[in-house]
Every structure is written in structure tokens, then in C-alpha cells.
Amino acid sequence: MTVDADTRLMQARALLHIARAVSRHLERDRVFSAIATAVGEFVPHDKMALMMPNPDGEGNVLYALHGPHDPDRIYEGRVYPSGDHSVVDALIADPRPRVIGTRDDLGPFTVARTAFEEVGVHSAILLPLVARGRGIGVFCLMSDRPHAFADTDLEPLVDIADAIAIALFNSMQFEENARLRAQLAAENAVLRDVVRGDTARWELIGDSPAMQRVRALVDQVAPTDTTVLVTGETGTGKERVATRVWARSRRAGRVFVKVNCAALSAGLVESELFGHEKGAFTGAHADRAGRFEVADGGTIFLDEVGELPLETQAKLLRVLQSGEFERIGSSRTRTTDARIVAATNRDLEQLVADGRFRADLYYRLNVFPIAVPPLREHPEDIPALVDHILARVARSLGRPFDGVAPGAVDRLMRYDWPGNVRELQNVIERAAIVSRGPVLQIDDLGGQASAPRLRVAAGQTLVEVERAYIMQVLEECGWTVAGERGAAARLGLNPNTLRSRMQKLGIRRPERA
């Protein structure tokens, strides 16, 4: 058998290996590993690389660098500049294979010369990859010795380059489709929680001067891309304010992503916000886009932002400053154009003073603050709120109501509502369930809606008043926090939220209790 016949036989084997790789794998890493193994048997070389245009912006990405007997990835993710000094751009524009005998042969392509020096390469074969009539990248066979390749090596490699281009193009299409499916699934998940065709979800109920001020602030800032910080006590409706900011913005046609920072464990918060790569940690069985990635072009609502760990705060600050982040397990920098609306019931200035919240992040978030007043400061809105909540509850229960029992609304307006609108909502919902007739009765709620007003001594601070009231309710509930008859339900709070407030206010269960 002649040398040419041997060469053709090895070429056929390489093509067969590549075809098998394409049929078995679609992930780019696995396809490239199989290609590296197949070509390594065909052309002696020291390293093999794949360069492709950066899908996320300028430059060209070194996607993989392999040795002939090492199918595992050696290096990935470095971005090199594009332009007149890039041999990748030149080969995509003029797709002719080239043999590089020494680094000097690279001439004006200083970017490639720098890259060769970094990995200790002296000579190379550069094969442009063309699929469906367009250049998709450059495949490189490299040697640590000068003049390791000859022009005669090019001809049998051309057909292999075509097969590699098709294999990589298919894997790129697969990855893009997978990315779009994941993004659509994530968007659908968050949209299901927002877009229900019920515009009342982002209407702010009440015509008191306090609510008129909130509406005016929202309508002023909504058309801009300015970061908004919504503050207020638990249950005041901060999420409703944030949703109205989105609904009245020019991004209303794009996704609105909600993240409850307090509900995320410290180990998962960064994965939830920024995403992760497959294998980044135990349980990361597939690539996953983070909430900032999903929110690109839309709005992201960071509820309870004061609960974020300090390390995550630093990464959030970077997103606010430059829109850049990396998924966990990846060195590839991604960007997002997400408008940020944050909310908190914590005193962020005090957290900054305590060293538990970054000052620079606080100032970045506090560009346009909106303070939502507690319900006790605008009780004149309670009748409208009761009508709105009762109508929604009636639809949910499938029961019509003709109104509220005489005197009930007056009693509700005299109550201090430590749980604010959320507590009012709970009161109305429970009353609707236990009421027998078409008129809402609130007499059978254990005195919750008619709880006595807390006496406030002159000179008491808001914190002292809050502490006294929580202790009063705990005493009345026998210091039971959770459960149907617990203090948390009485206050309209989550039991964990109440425990957190007790710890912050120094409230401890007495031994006698």
C-alpha cells in the first residue's frame, strides 16, 4: 500500500471518528474531545485549539485547548481582541488554510503571536471552519517545534475541517436551542407569577395623601431605567409598588423577575441570581441561567435585599456598576441589561453602620427611594382596601358578598395593624371563610380585629412602641409564636419574621411563661 493510500485510510478513519462523535454527542466539549482524539491519530501535533467569535460581544474566544493524548480540556474561556491584528478574523473573512512555520510567519497578527508565546507554540496549521456558507471559527493544530508542518499536510485536512465545521455547527445549534429552551422555561416560570391578565395586581389602592405621594413617585421614576429602593414595614405592599414601577415602564412588555432574597439559603443565592455551569457543585447536573440572565432587557425585583450575604453584595454591586457577572463554575463574563428594583423592611443605614451591608451598594440602590407608609398612617384607605380584598376573596371562594357588617369597618379603622395590609388581608379572608351569610362578619376572630389600641407614652421611639406591642401580643397569646392562635398569625407575620424581630428587639420568652 502506498503512502498516499495510507494517508487516505487514516483520513477516512478520522472522518469516521468525527461522524461517530457527532452521532453520539451534541455538547461542544464532548464533540471537541472526540475530534481531538480522532485527529490526534492522523496528524502528529502537540496541541489543538478551537477559536470562535465571542457570542457575547467583541473579540474571539479560545473555546478549548487539548493535547493529543489528553482529551480533557486544558484551557477555556480566554477572550482575545478582534480586528486587523486577529488571524481568526482574517481567516473567517478569507477562508484559506495556512501553514505557520514560525511565529515570524504571523506577520501583523500580533494577537496570535502573543497567544502562541503564552502556550509555547512555534508552528501551526490554521484551518478556517465554514458551515452553511459562513465562517464559524478556526481550528488549529500546533507544535512546540518550528516548521513541524508542511503544505502537503493541508490537502487531507480540508475534508476533515469540513466535517469538524459541521459537527461544531450542529453542537452550537443544539446549545443555542437548549439555552433558548432554558430561558423560555425560566421566563415562563416567573411570568406565571406576574402576568395573569389582572391589572389590579399592580394598582395601589387608596386615595389618602400618603398613597397619592407614593403613586406620584412611582409614576415619576417608572419611565426611566433608574434603580429604585422601596422601603417600608412588613406587609405594607412593597412588592405591589415594585410591580407598578415595572408595569408603567417602557420595559412592561419584557419579563418581570422576582427574587425573595430572604428565602434563599446562603449556598444557593449566587446560583439563583447569577446561574451556574454543569458540574460547578454537587447537584449541578446541567447549565442553569440565573435570574439576572433571565431578566435581561426586563426588570428584576430583589425583595428583602438586606438579607443578602456580604460576598453576594459585592457581586450585586458589580452588576449595578457594569452589568457584568459570571455563572458559578465559569470564567466567561456575561452581561445583563436588567432594571433593578429592590425592597427591604430593614434599616439599611443601620446595617451599614453595623458592617452587615456594604455602604457602596446601599448608595447604588438608594438612587430613588420610595417609602411605603404603614397602614396605621393612612387608615382612611381601609374601606377601599376592604372592598378590594373582599372582591378578590369572593372570586376565590366562589361566594358573593353584599358587603361588611355595620360598624365592622369602623372597628378595622381603629385597629393599629402591626402587620399592615397583609394582616388586613388575612383578617378579611378568614372572616369570609367563617361568615355564614352574604354579609361579612368579623366577630368570630378571637378579638383580633378589635384588639385594644396600644397606649403610647410621650417620648417613646417607634422601636420602643413596636417592642411593647409585640410583647403585648405575645403575652395575650401565651408566648406562642407559630400556629393558628400564635402571635405571628395575630400580627399577620411569618413566624420566622416575628422571631427575627424579637431577636432584633431583644424580646425573650420569660421563664414563667
Disulfide bonds with the S-S distance in Angstrom:
none
